[in-house]
Amino acid sequence: MTEKVPEKTADKTKPKRPDKPKHDLFSFNTEGDNLNVTQHSDDALQRIYGSESEAVNEGLFMQGYMTLKTEEVQPGTKDMRGFLPAIVRDIAPRDGIERMLAVQMATTHVAMIRQGGRMANAEQLPQFEAHERAYNKLARTYAVQVEALRKHRSGGKQTVTVQHVSVSDGGQAIVGNVETGGRGRATDER
């Protein structure tokens, strides 16, 4: 015998409010042209950007916003204020170079997505081509930034891990650099 569970009914006594972006380390308030940021803890920006210098953390925080359009830093659906520091925190910069690069990566990403929207809404071919060129340049820039971050973190060293090597009877395993003849090169000089 199964017990019948009553269905939950919606609480109609509380008016439903639209969801606001939630940021666990800070919140925003816009008064006229001023952006006021309230940190939810004394070390909120340090936890995002990782510097012990308040000036560095605040500078990087504000520099990210300098690249946003006015409507992107207003409350509403295009509000990007939480994205920039959140993505920097996800990148988890370890030093000054990584902090600056993380802010650049976040702002390049926003600019690239903005260009993608312009490209999608272009009504004439010259507009489309201009936005496509800008989009492609930003996409290449972003890829270079990601590679720069990877190289900086690895100290410029490339690591190759070999998981399985099989050498048949009579064969030889070679450890080291191997060069092969390229196209048009003679492999046997007589």
HUSULZI-V186053 format. One record per backbone hydrogen bond with DSSP energy under -0.5 kcal/mol. NH is the residue of the N-H (numbers start at 0). CO is the residue of the C=O. If there is no record, write none. Layout:
BEGIN
nh=NH co=CO
nh=NH co=CO
END
This chain:
BEGIN
nh=5 co=3
nh=11 co=9
nh=13 co=10
nh=22 co=20
nh=26 co=37
nh=28 co=35
nh=30 co=28
nh=30 co=33
nh=31 co=29
nh=33 co=30
nh=35 co=28
nh=35 co=33
nh=36 co=34
nh=37 co=26
nh=38 co=36
nh=39 co=24
nh=40 co=24
nh=43 co=40
nh=46 co=42
nh=47 co=43
nh=48 co=44
nh=49 co=44
nh=49 co=45
nh=53 co=51
nh=56 co=52
nh=57 co=53
nh=58 co=54
nh=59 co=55
nh=60 co=56
nh=61 co=57
nh=62 co=58
nh=63 co=59
nh=64 co=60
nh=65 co=61
nh=66 co=62
nh=66 co=63
nh=67 co=64
nh=71 co=68
nh=72 co=69
nh=73 co=70
nh=78 co=75
nh=79 co=71
nh=79 co=77
nh=83 co=79
nh=84 co=80
nh=85 co=81
nh=86 co=82
nh=87 co=83
nh=88 co=84
nh=89 co=85
nh=90 co=86
nh=91 co=87
nh=92 co=87
nh=98 co=94
nh=99 co=95
nh=100 co=96
nh=101 co=97
nh=102 co=98
nh=103 co=99
nh=104 co=100
nh=105 co=101
nh=106 co=102
nh=107 co=103
nh=108 co=104
nh=109 co=105
nh=110 co=106
nh=111 co=107
nh=112 co=108
nh=113 co=109
nh=114 co=110
nh=115 co=111
nh=116 co=112
nh=117 co=113
nh=118 co=114
nh=119 co=115
nh=120 co=116
nh=121 co=118
nh=127 co=123
nh=128 co=124
nh=129 co=125
nh=130 co=126
nh=131 co=127
nh=132 co=128
nh=133 co=129
nh=134 co=130
nh=135 co=131
nh=136 co=132
nh=137 co=133
nh=138 co=134
nh=139 co=135
nh=140 co=136
nh=141 co=137
nh=142 co=138
nh=143 co=139
nh=144 co=140
nh=145 co=141
nh=146 co=142
nh=147 co=143
nh=148 co=144
nh=149 co=145
nh=150 co=146
nh=151 co=147
nh=152 co=148
nh=153 co=149
nh=154 co=150
nh=154 co=151
nh=155 co=150
nh=156 co=153
nh=161 co=159
nh=162 co=160
nh=170 co=167
nh=175 co=173
nh=184 co=181
nh=189 co=187
END
